[in-house]
Amino acid sequence: PIICNNVPRIVSNWNKPIVVARHAFGDQYEATDTLIKKPGKLKMVFEPSDGSKSIKKNIYTFKSPGVALSMYNLDNSIVDFARSCFNYGLNLGLPVFLSTKNTILKIYDGRFIELFHEVFEKEFKKLFEEKNIYYEHRLIDDMVASSLKWNGEFIWACKNYDGDVLSDHV
């Protein structure tokens, strides 16, 4: 931790550590974005390597200029991140919170929630109970507000961009 005794604390109730765990893969940092200069249709296409049927999604019909973004992540990277967060929680005896914006990114952020839940239930639930600590998913809006009210003493698991921003917040 960086401690500056001559700088007044903005959040005076933060007396315990807040560990921001950032999933440093994919998301906005590996995204492909493009400038749309004229009217047209934006589509997303996934072509499986095995030759099976492609998945095609109509994204938006532009009537005027704009911008577009496509981002991705990998299940094995998310699972490894979950294990890392849960192991760190066990080592420090701290609860783990995963925050996402799954009200908007239902499938993308939903996958983080599903995989964290699976890893926790299969590998860590009993170990957490033995240490009297817990795991929760929270909507990022709620987690930011809660973090300002709490005294600290938790691990905050964030997706890549969120972790970048929230480490600055803390």
N, CA and C atoms as an extended XYZ file, in Angstrom:
510
Properties=species:S:1:pos:R:3:atomname:S:1:resname:S:1:resid:I:1 pbc="F F F"
N         0.820       -1.200        0.000 N   PRO     1
C         0.000        0.000        0.000 CA  PRO     1
C         0.859        1.257        0.000 C   PRO     1
N         0.325        2.291       -0.592 N   ILE     2
C         0.993        3.590       -0.577 CA  ILE     2
C         0.340        4.405        0.527 C   ILE     2
N         1.129        4.788        1.521 N   ILE     3
C         0.597        5.536        2.663 CA  ILE     3
C         1.273        6.911        2.678 C   ILE     3
N         0.478        7.952        2.591 N   CYS     4
C         0.974        9.328        2.628 CA  CYS     4
C         0.302       10.026        3.797 C   CYS     4
N         1.001       10.135        4.893 N   ASN     5
C         0.410       10.721        6.095 CA  ASN     5
C         0.058       12.194        5.942 C   ASN     5
N         0.703       12.893        5.007 N   ASN     6
C         0.429       14.315        4.825 CA  ASN     6
C        -0.701       14.592        3.837 C   ASN     6
N        -1.299       13.543        3.271 N   VAL     7
C        -2.429       13.699        2.353 CA  VAL     7
C        -3.691       13.226        3.067 C   VAL     7
N        -4.662       14.134        3.230 N   PRO     8
C        -5.887       13.722        3.938 CA  PRO     8
C        -6.659       12.658        3.158 C   PRO     8
N        -7.257       11.738        3.897 N   ARG     9
C        -8.046       10.677        3.277 CA  ARG     9
C        -9.385       11.227        2.810 C   ARG     9
N        -9.776       10.835        1.630 N   ILE    10
C       -11.081       11.243        1.109 CA  ILE    10
C       -12.161       10.349        1.707 C   ILE    10
N       -11.887        9.057        1.794 N   VAL    11
C       -12.831        8.105        2.387 CA  VAL    11
C       -12.251        7.707        3.747 C   VAL    11
N       -12.709        8.385        4.776 N   SER    12
C       -12.107        8.218        6.098 CA  SER    12
C       -12.375        6.859        6.736 C   SER    12
N       -13.403        6.147        6.293 N   ASN    13
C       -13.719        4.850        6.894 CA  ASN    13
C       -12.902        3.704        6.299 C   ASN    13
N       -12.093        3.944        5.278 N   TRP    14
C       -11.254        2.883        4.722 CA  TRP    14
C       -10.067        2.651        5.649 C   TRP    14
N       -10.228        1.705        6.553 N   ASN    15
C        -9.193        1.381        7.525 CA  ASN    15
C        -8.548        0.029        7.281 C   ASN    15
N        -9.117       -0.743        6.385 N   LYS    16
C        -8.615       -2.080        6.060 CA  LYS    16
C        -8.320       -2.128        4.562 C   LYS    16
N        -7.549       -3.111        4.122 N   PRO    17
C        -7.193       -3.165        2.699 CA  PRO    17
C        -8.381       -3.496        1.784 C   PRO    17
N        -8.339       -2.892        0.612 N   ILE    18
C        -9.237       -3.253       -0.484 CA  ILE    18
C        -8.325       -3.730       -1.606 C   ILE    18
N        -8.461       -4.989       -1.971 N   VAL    19
C        -7.632       -5.568       -3.023 CA  VAL    19
C        -8.449       -5.569       -4.308 C   VAL    19
N        -7.990       -4.796       -5.300 N   VAL    20
C        -8.663       -4.780       -6.600 CA  VAL    20
C        -7.964       -5.792       -7.490 C   VAL    20
N        -8.680       -6.853       -7.836 N   ALA    21
C        -8.156       -7.888       -8.721 CA  ALA    21
C        -8.670       -7.594      -10.126 C   ALA    21
N        -7.760       -7.370      -11.041 N   ARG    22
C        -8.124       -6.978      -12.407 CA  ARG    22
C        -7.842       -8.119      -13.365 C   ARG    22
N        -8.877       -8.545      -14.085 N   HIS    23
C        -8.724       -9.572      -15.108 CA  HIS    23
C        -8.099       -8.918      -16.336 C   HIS    23
N        -6.793       -8.987      -16.445 N   ALA    24
C        -6.057       -8.242      -17.472 CA  ALA    24
C        -5.965       -9.012      -18.782 C   ALA    24
N        -7.119       -9.317      -19.351 N   PHE    25
C        -7.162       -9.978      -20.657 CA  PHE    25
C        -8.446       -9.567      -21.357 C   PHE    25
N        -8.363       -9.376      -22.643 N   GLY    26
C        -9.552       -9.139      -23.459 CA  GLY    26
C       -10.260       -7.841      -23.148 C   GLY    26
N       -11.581       -7.906      -23.229 N   ASP    27
C       -12.447       -6.751      -22.999 CA  ASP    27
C       -12.043       -5.570      -23.896 C   ASP    27
N       -12.178       -4.355      -23.392 N   GLN    28
C       -11.926       -3.167      -24.201 CA  GLN    28
C       -10.484       -3.075      -24.707 C   GLN    28
N        -9.527       -3.613      -23.932 N   TYR    29
C        -8.130       -3.471      -24.312 CA  TYR    29
C        -7.742       -4.343      -25.514 C   TYR    29
N        -8.499       -5.352      -25.781 N   GLU    30
C        -8.243       -6.194      -26.952 CA  GLU    30
C        -9.346       -6.015      -28.003 C   GLU    30
N       -10.173       -5.027      -27.817 N   ALA    31
C       -11.327       -4.816      -28.692 CA  ALA    31
C       -10.899       -4.335      -30.082 C   ALA    31
N       -11.790       -4.563      -31.013 N   THR    32
C       -11.654       -4.008      -32.353 CA  THR    32
C       -12.727       -2.949      -32.488 C   THR    32
N       -12.300       -1.744      -32.815 N   ASP    33
C       -13.288       -0.691      -33.010 CA  ASP    33
C       -13.095       -0.085      -34.391 C   ASP    33
N       -14.142        0.515      -34.869 N   THR    34
C       -14.093        1.071      -36.217 CA  THR    34
C       -14.978        2.297      -36.325 C   THR    34
N       -14.560        3.179      -37.198 N   LEU    35
C       -15.330        4.377      -37.486 CA  LEU    35
C       -16.273        4.067      -38.642 C   LEU    35
N       -17.535        4.344      -38.463 N   ILE    36
C       -18.545        4.138      -39.501 CA  ILE    36
C       -18.754        5.497      -40.181 C   ILE    36
N       -18.452        5.569      -41.472 N   LYS    37
C       -18.484        6.863      -42.163 CA  LYS    37
C       -19.738        7.101      -42.996 C   LYS    37
N       -20.521        6.025      -43.222 N   LYS    38
C       -21.716        6.206      -44.049 CA  LYS    38
C       -22.770        5.178      -43.672 C   LYS    38
N       -23.988        5.353      -44.131 N   PRO    39
C       -25.057        4.402      -43.805 CA  PRO    39
C       -24.707        2.979      -44.249 C   PRO    39
N       -25.190        2.006      -43.477 N   GLY    40
C       -24.958        0.607      -43.804 CA  GLY    40
C       -25.272       -0.295      -42.630 C   GLY    40
N       -25.107       -1.609      -42.839 N   LYS    41
C       -25.420       -2.602      -41.811 CA  LYS    41
C       -24.144       -3.108      -41.155 C   LYS    41
N       -24.171       -3.154      -39.838 N   LEU    42
C       -23.084       -3.721      -39.056 CA  LEU    42
C       -23.508       -5.128      -38.647 C   LEU    42
N       -22.633       -6.111      -38.914 N   LYS    43
C       -22.922       -7.499      -38.567 CA  LYS    43
C       -21.733       -8.099      -37.835 C   LYS    43
N       -22.013       -9.114      -37.027 N   MET    44
C       -20.971       -9.886      -36.370 CA  MET    44
C       -21.117      -11.321      -36.867 C   MET    44
N       -19.993      -11.910      -37.279 N   VAL    45
C       -20.013      -13.277      -37.813 CA  VAL    45
C       -18.943      -14.095      -37.107 C   VAL    45
N       -19.335      -15.296      -36.631 N   PHE    46
C       -18.382      -16.255      -36.083 CA  PHE    46
C       -18.400      -17.473      -36.987 C   PHE    46
N       -17.224      -17.839      -37.507 N   GLU    47
C       -17.095      -18.998      -38.391 CA  GLU    47
C       -16.322      -20.087      -37.654 C   GLU    47
N       -16.994      -21.143      -37.206 N   PRO    48
C       -16.311      -22.226      -36.486 CA  PRO    48
C       -15.231      -22.898      -37.334 C   PRO    48
N       -14.121      -23.241      -36.715 N   SER    49
C       -13.015      -23.901      -37.403 CA  SER    49
C       -13.391      -25.282      -37.915 C   SER    49
N       -14.383      -25.917      -37.293 N   ASP    50
C       -14.764      -27.272      -37.682 CA  ASP    50
C       -15.692      -27.300      -38.899 C   ASP    50
N       -15.982      -26.142      -39.455 N   GLY    51
C       -16.822      -26.096      -40.653 CA  GLY    51
C       -18.312      -26.111      -40.364 C   GLY    51
N       -18.715      -26.178      -39.096 N   SER    52
C       -20.141      -26.163      -38.787 CA  SER    52
C       -20.725      -24.775      -39.095 C   SER    52
N       -22.019      -24.670      -38.943 N   LYS    53
C       -22.741      -23.466      -39.328 CA  LYS    53
C       -22.231      -22.209      -38.607 C   LYS    53
N       -22.062      -21.151      -39.364 N   SER    54
C       -21.636      -19.867      -38.814 CA  SER    54
C       -22.737      -19.246      -37.963 C   SER    54
N       -22.318      -18.414      -37.031 N   ILE    55
C       -23.264      -17.633      -36.232 CA  ILE    55
C       -23.194      -16.205      -36.775 C   ILE    55
N       -24.336      -15.678      -37.175 N   LYS    56
C       -24.390      -14.331      -37.736 CA  LYS    56
C       -25.389      -13.509      -36.937 C   LYS    56
N       -24.953      -12.346      -36.523 N   LYS    57
C       -25.816      -11.438      -35.763 CA  LYS    57
C       -25.863      -10.091      -36.472 C   LYS    57
N       -27.069       -9.584      -36.672 N   ASN    58
C       -27.221       -8.215      -37.130 CA  ASN    58
C       -27.072       -7.324      -35.914 C   ASN    58
N       -26.156       -6.388      -35.965 N   ILE    59
C       -25.869       -5.537      -34.822 CA  ILE    59
C       -26.648       -4.226      -34.905 C   ILE    59
N       -26.506       -3.536      -36.023 N   TYR    60
C       -27.168       -2.231      -36.127 CA  TYR    60
C       -27.186       -1.775      -37.587 C   TYR    60
N       -28.226       -1.067      -37.938 N   THR    61
C       -28.299       -0.441      -39.255 CA  THR    61
C       -28.040        1.052      -39.072 C   THR    61
N       -26.865        1.473      -39.506 N   PHE    62
C       -26.488        2.882      -39.399 CA  PHE    62
C       -27.189        3.681      -40.485 C   PHE    62
N       -27.819        4.771      -40.101 N   LYS    63
C       -28.426        5.695      -41.048 CA  LYS    63
C       -27.533        6.920      -41.236 C   LYS    63
N       -26.532        7.047      -40.353 N   SER    64
C       -25.587        8.159      -40.402 CA  SER    64
C       -24.266        7.686      -39.784 C   SER    64
N       -23.208        8.486      -39.867 N   PRO    65
C       -21.915        8.074      -39.303 CA  PRO    65
C       -21.992        7.775      -37.801 C   PRO    65
N       -21.044        6.944      -37.332 N   GLY    66
C       -20.975        6.569      -35.922 CA  GLY    66
C       -19.722        5.750      -35.665 C   GLY    66
N       -19.751        4.970      -34.598 N   VAL    67
C       -18.629        4.103      -34.238 CA  VAL    67
C       -19.156        2.736      -33.837 C   VAL    67
N       -18.289        1.719      -33.901 N   ALA    68
C       -18.672        0.360      -33.518 CA  ALA    68
C       -17.510       -0.292      -32.764 C   ALA    68
N       -17.851       -1.272      -31.926 N   LEU    69
C       -16.873       -1.937      -31.072 CA  LEU    69
C       -17.214       -3.414      -30.968 C   LEU    69
N       -16.208       -4.260      -31.011 N   SER    70
C       -16.382       -5.685      -30.774 CA  SER    70
C       -15.298       -6.127      -29.805 C   SER    70
N       -15.684       -6.869      -28.751 N   MET    71
C       -14.693       -7.334      -27.792 CA  MET    71
C       -14.944       -8.796      -27.456 C   MET    71
N       -13.975       -9.416      -26.821 N   TYR    72
C       -14.052      -10.849      -26.550 CA  TYR    72
C       -13.344      -11.189      -25.248 C   TYR    72
N       -13.529      -12.435      -24.818 N   ASN    73
C       -12.786      -13.010      -23.716 CA  ASN    73
C       -12.797      -14.522      -23.867 C   ASN    73
N       -12.026      -15.212      -23.064 N   LEU    74
C       -11.912      -16.668      -23.157 CA  LEU    74
C       -12.308      -17.319      -21.838 C   LEU    74
N       -13.073      -18.411      -21.923 N   ASP    75
C       -13.501      -19.121      -20.721 CA  ASP    75
C       -12.326      -19.512      -19.836 C   ASP    75
N       -11.261      -20.065      -20.435 N   ASN    76
C       -10.156      -20.537      -19.589 CA  ASN    76
C        -9.458      -19.392      -18.876 C   ASN    76
N        -9.423      -18.218      -19.485 N   SER    77
C        -8.837      -17.061      -18.824 CA  SER    77
C        -9.709      -16.585      -17.659 C   SER    77
N       -11.019      -16.612      -17.849 N   ILE    78
C       -11.950      -16.218      -16.788 CA  ILE    78
C       -11.872      -17.212      -15.624 C   ILE    78
N       -11.818      -18.499      -15.933 N   VAL    79
C       -11.718      -19.536      -14.896 CA  VAL    79
C       -10.416      -19.377      -14.109 C   VAL    79
N        -9.316      -19.147      -14.810 N   ASP    80
C        -8.036      -18.948      -14.122 CA  ASP    80
C        -8.084      -17.713      -13.218 C   ASP    80
N        -8.742      -16.661      -13.693 N   PHE    81
C        -8.886      -15.445      -12.899 CA  PHE    81
C        -9.722      -15.728      -11.648 C   PHE    81
N       -10.803      -16.464      -11.801 N   ALA    82
C       -11.651      -16.818      -10.655 CA  ALA    82
C       -10.839      -17.589       -9.620 C   ALA    82
N       -10.106      -18.593      -10.065 N   ARG    83
C        -9.279      -19.379       -9.138 CA  ARG    83
C        -8.263      -18.497       -8.423 C   ARG    83
N        -7.652      -17.598       -9.155 N   SER    84
C        -6.672      -16.690       -8.566 CA  SER    84
C        -7.314      -15.833       -7.475 C   SER    84
N        -8.489      -15.289       -7.760 N   CYS    85
C        -9.191      -14.449       -6.775 CA  CYS    85
C        -9.580      -15.260       -5.544 C   CYS    85
N       -10.130      -16.449       -5.767 N   PHE    86
C       -10.566      -17.278       -4.639 CA  PHE    86
C        -9.375      -17.750       -3.806 C   PHE    86
N        -8.281      -18.119       -4.449 N   ASN    87
C        -7.091      -18.519       -3.700 CA  ASN    87
C        -6.529      -17.354       -2.899 C   ASN    87
N        -6.537      -16.177       -3.466 N   TYR    88
C        -6.060      -14.993       -2.751 CA  TYR    88
C        -6.964      -14.701       -1.555 C   TYR    88
N        -8.269      -14.852       -1.771 N   GLY    89
C        -9.213      -14.679       -0.667 CA  GLY    89
C        -8.938      -15.652        0.468 C   GLY    89
N        -8.677      -16.907        0.108 N   LEU    90
C        -8.340      -17.910        1.131 CA  LEU    90
C        -7.055      -17.549        1.860 C   LEU    90
N        -6.035      -17.156        1.106 N   ASN    91
C        -4.736      -16.834        1.708 CA  ASN    91
C        -4.828      -15.649        2.666 C   ASN    91
N        -5.643      -14.649        2.307 N   LEU    92
C        -5.759      -13.458        3.153 CA  LEU    92
C        -6.922      -13.527        4.134 C   LEU    92
N        -7.797      -14.540        3.965 N   GLY    93
C        -8.971      -14.648        4.822 CA  GLY    93
C        -9.989      -13.547        4.547 C   GLY    93
N       -10.100      -13.135        3.275 N   LEU    94
C       -11.003      -12.049        2.891 CA  LEU    94
C       -12.113      -12.542        1.970 C   LEU    94
N       -13.300      -11.954        2.072 N   PRO    95
C       -14.364      -12.289        1.124 CA  PRO    95
C       -14.005      -11.775       -0.276 C   PRO    95
N       -14.600      -12.405       -1.277 N   VAL    96
C       -14.365      -12.031       -2.670 CA  VAL    96
C       -15.682      -11.556       -3.269 C   VAL    96
N       -15.634      -10.423       -3.942 N   PHE    97
C       -16.792       -9.877       -4.653 CA  PHE    97
C       -16.429       -9.737       -6.118 C   PHE    97
N       -17.256      -10.288       -6.991 N   LEU    98
C       -17.127      -10.065       -8.430 CA  LEU    98
C       -18.165       -9.018       -8.795 C   LEU    98
N       -17.749       -7.972       -9.489 N   SER    99
C       -18.724       -6.975       -9.928 CA  SER    99
C       -18.766       -6.938      -11.451 C   SER    99
N       -19.979       -6.874      -11.985 N   THR   100
C       -20.183       -6.787      -13.426 CA  THR   100
C       -21.360       -5.854      -13.709 C   THR   100
N       -21.578       -5.614      -14.975 N   LYS   101
C       -22.740       -4.834      -15.422 CA  LYS   101
C       -23.621       -5.775      -16.247 C   LYS   101
N       -24.027       -6.875      -15.622 N   ASN   102
C       -24.789       -7.896      -16.336 CA  ASN   102
C       -26.223       -7.477      -16.656 C   ASN   102
N       -26.667       -6.338      -16.155 N   THR   103
C       -27.982       -5.827      -16.553 CA  THR   103
C       -27.927       -5.310      -17.987 C   THR   103
N       -26.743       -4.953      -18.456 N   ILE   104
C       -26.552       -4.466      -19.825 CA  ILE   104
C       -25.900       -5.547      -20.682 C   ILE   104
N       -24.787       -6.085      -20.224 N   LEU   105
C       -24.044       -7.101      -20.970 CA  LEU   105
C       -24.449       -8.484      -20.455 C   LEU   105
N       -25.674       -8.858      -20.754 N   LYS   106
C       -26.255      -10.083      -20.184 CA  LYS   106
C       -25.461      -11.343      -20.516 C   LYS   106
N       -25.042      -11.501      -21.746 N   ILE   107
C       -24.300      -12.703      -22.137 CA  ILE   107
C       -22.824      -12.577      -21.772 C   ILE   107
N       -22.215      -11.465      -22.127 N   TYR   108
C       -20.775      -11.270      -21.891 CA  TYR   108
C       -20.458      -11.302      -20.394 C   TYR   108
N       -21.043      -10.400      -19.631 N   ASP   109
C       -20.801      -10.381      -18.191 CA  ASP   109
C       -21.449      -11.577      -17.508 C   ASP   109
N       -22.542      -12.063      -18.076 N   GLY   110
C       -23.182      -13.269      -17.555 CA  GLY   110
C       -22.235      -14.458      -17.556 C   GLY   110
N       -21.349      -14.515      -18.552 N   ARG   111
C       -20.380      -15.613      -18.616 CA  ARG   111
C       -19.386      -15.527      -17.455 C   ARG   111
N       -18.959      -14.336      -17.089 N   PHE   112
C       -18.085      -14.169      -15.917 CA  PHE   112
C       -18.798      -14.689      -14.674 C   PHE   112
N       -20.065      -14.320      -14.522 N   ILE   113
C       -20.841      -14.743      -13.349 CA  ILE   113
C       -20.970      -16.260      -13.314 C   ILE   113
N       -21.331      -16.869      -14.450 N   GLU   114
C       -21.493      -18.337      -14.520 CA  GLU   114
C       -20.202      -19.049      -14.150 C   GLU   114
N       -19.091      -18.626      -14.750 N   LEU   115
C       -17.831      -19.329      -14.524 CA  LEU   115
C       -17.309      -19.127      -13.108 C   LEU   115
N       -17.423      -17.919      -12.559 N   PHE   116
C       -17.030      -17.691      -11.165 CA  PHE   116
C       -17.864      -18.585      -10.243 C   PHE   116
N       -19.169      -18.642      -10.491 N   HIS   117
C       -20.056      -19.458       -9.659 CA  HIS   117
C       -19.664      -20.935       -9.727 C   HIS   117
N       -19.427      -21.449      -10.933 N   GLU   118
C       -19.041      -22.859      -11.097 CA  GLU   118
C       -17.750      -23.167      -10.348 C   GLU   118
N       -16.738      -22.333      -10.522 N   VAL   119
C       -15.453      -22.554       -9.856 CA  VAL   119
C       -15.627      -22.491       -8.335 C   VAL   119
N       -16.387      -21.507       -7.862 N   PHE   120
C       -16.595      -21.379       -6.421 CA  PHE   120
C       -17.300      -22.604       -5.856 C   PHE   120
N       -18.406      -22.994       -6.471 N   GLU   121
C       -19.187      -24.127       -5.960 CA  GLU   121
C       -18.385      -25.425       -5.964 C   GLU   121
N       -17.648      -25.682       -7.035 N   LYS   122
C       -16.922      -26.944       -7.183 CA  LYS   122
C       -15.629      -27.002       -6.377 C   LYS   122
N       -14.935      -25.862       -6.258 N   GLU   123
C       -13.580      -25.910       -5.718 CA  GLU   123
C       -13.359      -25.134       -4.423 C   GLU   123
N       -14.198      -24.138       -4.116 N   PHE   124
C       -13.851      -23.237       -3.032 CA  PHE   124
C       -14.909      -23.061       -1.944 C   PHE   124
N       -16.136      -23.430       -2.200 N   LYS   125
C       -17.213      -23.156       -1.248 CA  LYS   125
C       -16.900      -23.706        0.144 C   LYS   125
N       -16.532      -24.966        0.207 N   LYS   126
C       -16.257      -25.592        1.504 CA  LYS   126
C       -15.062      -24.922        2.194 C   LYS   126
N       -14.035      -24.604        1.439 N   LEU   127
C       -12.845      -23.957        2.004 CA  LEU   127
C       -13.178      -22.562        2.542 C   LEU   127
N       -14.051      -21.843        1.820 N   PHE   128
C       -14.472      -20.521        2.284 CA  PHE   128
C       -15.291      -20.643        3.565 C   PHE   128
N       -16.187      -21.626        3.614 N   GLU   129
C       -17.000      -21.830        4.816 CA  GLU   129
C       -16.122      -22.143        6.029 C   GLU   129
N       -15.081      -22.943        5.810 N   GLU   130
C       -14.164      -23.283        6.902 CA  GLU   130
C       -13.448      -22.050        7.448 C   GLU   130
N       -13.192      -21.066        6.598 N   LYS   131
C       -12.521      -19.825        7.021 CA  LYS   131
C       -13.519      -18.725        7.370 C   LYS   131
N       -14.812      -19.050        7.288 N   ASN   132
C       -15.873      -18.091        7.595 CA  ASN   132
C       -15.797      -16.835        6.714 C   ASN   132
N       -15.499      -17.058        5.424 N   ILE   133
C       -15.517      -15.984        4.440 CA  ILE   133
C       -16.497      -16.379        3.337 C   ILE   133
N       -16.794      -15.484        2.439 N   TYR   134
C       -17.832      -15.755        1.440 CA  TYR   134
C       -17.485      -15.115        0.104 C   TYR   134
N       -18.257      -15.501       -0.903 N   TYR   135
C       -18.144      -14.947       -2.257 CA  TYR   135
C       -19.509      -14.430       -2.664 C   TYR   135
N       -19.537      -13.270       -3.326 N   GLU   136
C       -20.779      -12.711       -3.868 CA  GLU   136
C       -20.511      -12.040       -5.199 C   GLU   136
N       -21.512      -12.109       -6.071 N   HIS   137
C       -21.523      -11.264       -7.260 CA  HIS   137
C       -22.382      -10.060       -6.937 C   HIS   137
N       -21.958       -8.879       -7.383 N   ARG   138
C       -22.755       -7.666       -7.212 CA  ARG   138
C       -22.708       -6.844       -8.491 C   ARG   138
N       -23.802       -6.189       -8.767 N   LEU   139
C       -23.835       -5.236       -9.856 CA  LEU   139
C       -22.789       -4.159       -9.549 C   LEU   139
N       -22.036       -3.760      -10.542 N   ILE   140
C       -20.925       -2.842      -10.300 CA  ILE   140
C       -21.387       -1.531       -9.666 C   ILE   140
N       -22.570       -1.047      -10.018 N   ASP   141
C       -23.095        0.184       -9.422 CA  ASP   141
C       -23.217        0.028       -7.905 C   ASP   141
N       -23.783       -1.104       -7.479 N   ASP   142
C       -23.949       -1.390       -6.054 CA  ASP   142
C       -22.597       -1.560       -5.371 C   ASP   142
N       -21.670       -2.215       -6.073 N   MET   143
C       -20.358       -2.469       -5.471 CA  MET   143
C       -19.584       -1.175       -5.252 C   MET   143
N       -19.666       -0.251       -6.199 N   VAL   144
C       -18.979        1.038       -6.024 CA  VAL   144
C       -19.565        1.770       -4.819 C   VAL   144
N       -20.892        1.822       -4.734 N   ALA   145
C       -21.540        2.498       -3.602 CA  ALA   145
C       -21.187        1.807       -2.284 C   ALA   145
N       -21.234        0.481       -2.272 N   SER   146
C       -20.903       -0.263       -1.047 CA  SER   146
C       -19.460       -0.040       -0.631 C   SER   146
N       -18.562       -0.026       -1.609 N   SER   147
C       -17.141        0.151       -1.279 CA  SER   147
C       -16.896        1.473       -0.565 C   SER   147
N       -17.690        2.477       -0.879 N   LEU   148
C       -17.528        3.775       -0.216 CA  LEU   148
C       -18.051        3.767        1.211 C   LEU   148
N       -18.981        2.856        1.509 N   LYS   149
C       -19.553        2.768        2.856 CA  LYS   149
C       -18.772        1.828        3.769 C   LYS   149
N       -18.181        0.795        3.200 N   TRP   150
C       -17.497       -0.216        3.996 CA  TRP   150
C       -16.128        0.290        4.452 C   TRP   150
N       -15.528       -0.463        5.395 N   ASN   151
C       -14.203       -0.075        5.890 CA  ASN   151
C       -13.071       -0.740        5.123 C   ASN   151
N       -13.404       -1.560        4.146 N   GLY   152
C       -12.388       -2.290        3.387 CA  GLY   152
C       -12.449       -3.760        3.747 C   GLY   152
N       -11.315       -4.423        3.673 N   GLU   153
C       -11.183       -5.836        4.040 CA  GLU   153
C       -11.959       -6.760        3.098 C   GLU   153
N       -11.730       -6.583        1.792 N   PHE   154
C       -12.329       -7.474        0.803 CA  PHE   154
C       -11.507       -7.461       -0.476 C   PHE   154
N       -11.748       -8.482       -1.289 N   ILE   155
C       -11.140       -8.575       -2.612 CA  ILE   155
C       -12.228       -8.264       -3.628 C   ILE   155
N       -11.915       -7.364       -4.534 N   TRP   156
C       -12.870       -6.898       -5.536 CA  TRP   156
C       -12.412       -7.379       -6.900 C   TRP   156
N       -13.050       -8.421       -7.420 N   ALA   157
C       -12.711       -8.989       -8.721 CA  ALA   157
C       -13.427       -8.208       -9.817 C   ALA   157
N       -12.633       -7.666      -10.744 N   CYS   158
C       -13.176       -6.821      -11.807 CA  CYS   158
C       -12.707       -7.292      -13.172 C   CYS   158
N       -13.543       -7.042      -14.167 N   LYS   159
C       -13.114       -7.240      -15.543 CA  LYS   159
C       -12.012       -6.226      -15.855 C   LYS   159
N       -11.385       -6.365      -16.991 N   ASN   160
C       -10.186       -5.615      -17.331 CA  ASN   160
C       -10.331       -4.096      -17.180 C   ASN   160
N       -11.218       -3.496      -17.914 N   TYR   161
C       -11.382       -2.042      -17.884 CA  TYR   161
C       -11.893       -1.567      -16.527 C   TYR   161
N       -12.867       -2.285      -15.970 N   ASP   162
C       -13.397       -1.930      -14.655 CA  ASP   162
C       -12.283       -1.920      -13.606 C   ASP   162
N       -11.430       -2.930      -13.635 N   GLY   163
C       -10.332       -3.005      -12.679 CA  GLY   163
C        -9.356       -1.855      -12.829 C   GLY   163
N        -9.123       -1.432      -14.058 N   ASP   164
C        -8.262       -0.300      -14.323 CA  ASP   164
C        -8.838        0.956      -13.679 C   ASP   164
N       -10.118        1.205      -13.899 N   VAL   165
C       -10.782        2.387      -13.358 CA  VAL   165
C       -10.902        2.308      -11.839 C   VAL   165
N       -11.319        1.160      -11.315 N   LEU   166
C       -11.598        1.053       -9.877 CA  LEU   166
C       -10.331        0.996       -9.037 C   LEU   166
N        -9.216        0.561       -9.596 N   SER   167
C        -7.970        0.661       -8.829 CA  SER   167
C        -7.630        2.128       -8.618 C   SER   167
N        -7.938        2.990       -9.595 N   ASP   168
C        -7.742        4.429       -9.419 CA  ASP   168
C        -8.730        4.973       -8.372 C   ASP   168
N        -9.932        4.467       -8.386 N   HIS   169
C       -10.952        4.872       -7.415 CA  HIS   169
C       -10.469        4.597       -5.986 C   HIS   169
N        -9.938        3.391       -5.783 N   VAL   170
C        -9.453        3.008       -4.444 CA  VAL   170
C        -8.187        3.776       -4.123 C   VAL   170
